[in-house]
Amino acid sequence: MIIEIGIVAGDIWHYLDEHGEVTLKELTAGIDKDRDMVLMSLGWLAREGHVMVERTDDHRICLRK
């Protein structure tokens, strides 16, 4: 499972690099992955300091500059 989380983390990074700031719903639909897998991968990216997550009604996510 750790390999899949890493692969999805890469998909997320590339999606955010191309689209900029998006909502969690947009991200999940955009990379066409299971929401739980997206959340685990976002946690990985956040822990590594690669993304910022803003807590709003629908979480906003972007790459850390």
FENPEUR-V44538 format. One line per field, one symbol per residue. phi: phi as a letter, one per 20 degrees, with the letter a starting at -180 (. if undefined). psi: psi as a letter, one per 40 degrees, with the letter a starting at -180 (. if undefined). burial: + if it has 16 or more other ideal C-beta (glycine too) atoms within 10 Angstrom, else -. Layout:
phi->???
psi->???
burial->???
This chain:
phi->.fffffffgfffgffffedmfcegffffffdlcggfffffffgffffenecddeecgchdcbffe
psi->ddddddddddddddddddeahiidddddddefihdddddddddddddefdihhhhadhhhhiih.
burial->----+--++-++--++-----+++--++-++-+---++-+++-++-----+--------++----
